[in-house]
Amino acid sequence: MKQKCSFVLGEEESEAVQLFSELGMPKNLAKTMLYVSEVKECHTKDIERGADLRQPEVSVAIRELRRRRWITKRDLNKKGKGRPVHIYSSTKPLSEILKTFEQEKLQEIEGVKKDLSKLKNIVVRGKVGA
C-alpha cells in the first residue's frame, strides 16, 4: 500500500483560522488557504485530510481562492483513462495574502466610517428621529 506523508493543520494554524474567521473570512476558506500555503503542491484529498474538511467545503474554498488568484491549479494526467487529477499550489507567500486581506478589511472600515459620518450628519440636522 502506498503511504504519503501529509501536512496537518496544528494549533498555530487553528488559532490563525479562528482569527481570520473573526475578521470575516469563512473558516473553510482560511483552513484551505493555510493548508495550501504550507505545502508545495497538494491534491484536494490532501486538503480534506490535512485541514479536516469535506470535499464540498474544499471545492467551494478552492473556487474562491482561485478567483482571488491566491492559488493556482494544474492538471496531472493519469496513466491510461480517466479524468486528470488537479494539483494546487499557492501563487504568493502567506504574508502577501495577509497584506491583501488587510487592505480589504481597512477599505471596509473606511466605508463604515463614511456611512457613520453621513448618518451622524442626517441625525444632527434633525431630519431623522426628531
C-alpha positions as CSV (number, residue, x, y, z in Angstrom):
1,M,0.0,0.0,0.0
2,K,1.2,3.5,-0.9
3,Q,1.6,5.8,2.1
4,K,2.0,9.5,1.7
5,C,3.3,11.9,4.3
6,S,0.9,14.9,4.5
7,F,0.8,18.2,6.4
8,V,-1.9,18.6,9.1
9,L,-3.0,21.9,10.4
10,G,-1.8,22.3,14.0
11,E,-2.5,24.6,17.0
12,E,-1.0,27.7,15.5
13,E,-2.9,27.3,12.3
14,S,-6.1,26.7,14.2
15,E,-5.5,30.0,16.0
16,A,-4.9,31.7,12.7
17,V,-8.1,30.2,11.3
18,Q,-10.0,31.5,14.3
19,L,-8.6,35.0,13.8
20,F,-9.3,35.0,10.1
21,S,-12.8,33.9,11.0
22,E,-13.3,36.7,13.5
23,L,-12.2,39.1,10.8
24,G,-14.9,37.8,8.4
25,M,-13.2,35.1,6.4
26,P,-15.1,31.8,6.3
27,K,-13.3,29.1,8.3
28,N,-13.2,26.6,5.4
29,L,-11.6,29.3,3.2
30,A,-9.0,30.1,5.9
31,K,-8.2,26.4,6.6
32,T,-7.8,25.7,2.8
33,M,-5.6,28.8,2.3
34,L,-3.4,28.0,5.2
35,Y,-3.0,24.3,4.2
36,V,-2.1,25.2,0.6
37,S,0.3,27.9,1.7
38,E,2.2,25.3,3.9
39,V,2.8,22.7,1.2
40,K,4.5,23.0,-2.2
41,E,1.7,21.2,-4.0
42,C,-1.4,19.2,-3.0
43,H,-4.5,17.4,-4.2
44,T,-8.0,18.1,-2.8
45,K,-7.8,14.8,-0.9
46,D,-4.6,16.1,0.9
47,I,-6.5,19.3,1.8
48,E,-9.5,17.3,3.1
49,R,-7.3,15.2,5.4
50,G,-4.9,17.9,6.5
51,A,-7.5,20.7,7.1
52,D,-10.2,18.3,8.3
53,L,-12.7,19.4,5.7
54,R,-15.3,17.6,3.5
55,Q,-14.9,17.5,-0.3
56,P,-17.7,20.1,-1.0
57,E,-16.2,22.5,1.5
58,V,-12.8,22.2,-0.1
59,S,-14.3,22.7,-3.6
60,V,-16.0,25.9,-2.5
61,A,-12.9,27.2,-0.9
62,I,-10.7,26.3,-3.9
63,R,-13.0,28.2,-6.2
64,E,-12.8,31.3,-4.1
65,L,-9.0,31.1,-3.7
66,R,-8.6,30.7,-7.4
67,R,-11.0,33.6,-8.0
68,R,-8.7,35.8,-5.8
69,R,-5.7,34.4,-7.6
70,W,-4.2,33.2,-4.3
71,I,-3.7,29.6,-5.6
72,T,-3.3,28.0,-9.0
73,K,-4.4,24.7,-10.4
74,R,-2.6,22.4,-12.8
75,D,-3.8,19.1,-14.2
76,L,-1.9,15.9,-13.8
77,N,-2.9,13.3,-16.4
78,K,-3.2,9.8,-15.0
79,K,-1.8,6.8,-16.9
80,G,-4.5,5.3,-19.1
81,K,-8.1,6.6,-19.0
82,G,-9.8,8.8,-16.5
83,R,-10.0,12.4,-15.5
84,P,-6.9,14.3,-14.7
85,V,-6.0,15.0,-11.0
86,H,-6.0,18.6,-10.0
87,I,-2.8,19.8,-8.2
88,Y,-3.0,23.1,-6.3
89,S,-0.3,25.4,-5.2
90,S,-0.1,28.9,-3.6
91,T,0.7,31.7,-6.0
92,K,2.2,34.0,-3.4
93,P,3.5,33.8,0.1
94,L,1.0,33.9,3.0
95,S,2.5,37.2,4.1
96,E,1.4,38.8,0.8
97,I,-2.0,37.2,1.0
98,L,-2.3,38.7,4.5
99,K,-1.4,42.1,3.2
100,T,-4.2,41.9,0.6
101,F,-6.7,40.7,3.2
102,E,-5.6,43.6,5.5
103,Q,-6.2,46.1,2.7
104,E,-9.7,44.7,2.1
105,K,-10.6,45.0,5.7
106,L,-9.2,48.5,6.0
107,Q,-11.3,49.6,3.0
108,E,-14.3,48.1,4.7
109,I,-13.6,50.1,7.8
110,E,-13.3,53.3,5.8
111,G,-16.6,52.5,4.2
112,V,-18.2,52.0,7.6
113,K,-16.7,55.3,8.9
114,K,-18.1,57.2,5.9
115,D,-21.6,55.7,6.4
116,L,-21.5,56.5,10.1
117,S,-20.4,60.1,9.4
118,K,-23.3,60.5,6.8
119,L,-25.7,59.1,9.4
120,K,-24.5,61.5,12.1
121,N,-24.9,64.4,9.7
122,I,-28.5,63.4,8.9
123,V,-29.4,62.9,12.6
124,V,-27.8,66.2,13.7
125,R,-29.7,68.1,11.0
126,G,-32.8,66.8,12.6
127,K,-34.2,65.0,9.6
128,V,-34.5,61.7,11.4
129,G,-35.6,61.0,15.0
130,A,-36.9,64.5,15.7
